[in-house]
Amino acid sequence: MSKTPFIVFGALIAVAAVIAYAAFAKEGSEESVAVPVETADEGVRDIFATNCGTCHTLAAGGTDGVVGPNLDELIGGTPASEEPSAEDKLTAYNSNYTRVLAAVTCGLGGRMPTGILQGSDAEEVAGFVAAYAGQLGEDEGPLVSADDRPTPEFDGSCDSS
């Protein structure tokens, strides 16, 4: 029996191992933005990364999606002012929350599937995205702290009319 197939197979396994090591050992670039995430949001960040991160980019989620829009750019934070008030932050949060929860629950016209997350997971992820989207930099935090986040009304209706 020839040893050639075993040698070729072994070489392929070695190449795959080197590629996998290089991919997982890679660190972010020095130009990457560090976004602090509250301890209370770490579990929700993981839910976001698992269910949404392959499509969407969100710095606080640690994701760099390849299909959907960059949520840091699409949703943004507060109105342009030097120092937004607590009321400005809450207004932006409430608007973002409703928008994200509707997208997660109802989908977006075939571009985003319906019901990616449901129930409390959908609400928590909507709160996380609403609080952190567009909040870039070490000195930025969520628009509204995890302990103070309201749950704006969403009737669950997916009517586009």
DRENTORTOR-33749 format. One record per residue (C-alpha): z, y, x; residue in one letter. Coordinates in steps of 0.5 Angstrom, whole numbers, plus 500, padded with zeros to 3 digits. Example, Ala and Ser with C-alpha at 12.3 -4.5 7.8 and 13.67 -1.06 7.14 Angstrom:
516491525a;514498527s;
//
This chain:
500500500m;498507503s;503512504k;499518503t;500519495p;508519497f;506524502i;502529498v;507528492f;513530497g;509536500a;508538493l;515538491i;517541497a;512547496v;515547488a;522548491a;520553496v;517557490i;523556486a;528558491y;524565493a;524567485a;531566484f;533569491a;529575489k;534581488e;531587484g;528593488s;532599491e;529603486e;532599480s;536603476v;544601475a;546601468v;553600466p;555595461v;562595457e;565589458t;565588450a;558588451d;556583456e;556577451g;551581446v;547583453r;546575454d;544574447i;539580448f;536577454a;535570451t;532572445n;529578446c;528579454g;522575455t;518580451c;522587452h;524591457t;531594457l;535596463a;542595460a;539588458g;537586465g;530584462t;523586464d;519583458g;511582459v;509583452v;513588447g;514595449p;519598453n;525599449l;528604454d;522608453e;520607445l;527608442i;530613447g;537616447g;539623444t;535629443p;533633449a;539637450s;543638457e;550635454e;549632447p;555632442s;558626440a;555628433e;548627436d;550621440k;552618433l;546620429t;541617435a;545611435y;545610427n;537611427s;536606433n;541601429y;537601423t;530601426r;532595431v;535591425l;529592421a;525590426a;529584428v;530582421t;523583418c;518583424g;513588425l;506587422g;505580426g;506584433r;514581432m;516575429p;520575423t;528573423g;528572431i;536573430l;540573424q;546575421g;552577426s;547576432d;542580429a;547586428e;550585434e;544586438v;541591434a;548595436g;547593443f;540596443v;541602439a;547604444a;544603451y;536604450a;534610454g;541610457q;539610464l;543611471g;550609473e;553615470d;550613463e;554609458g;552607451p;551612446l;557609442v;563605445s;563598443a;570599440d;567605436d;560603433r;559603426p;555598422t;550603418p;547600412e;541596412f;540592405d;536587409g;529589405s;523588408c;518591404d;514596407s;513600401s;
//
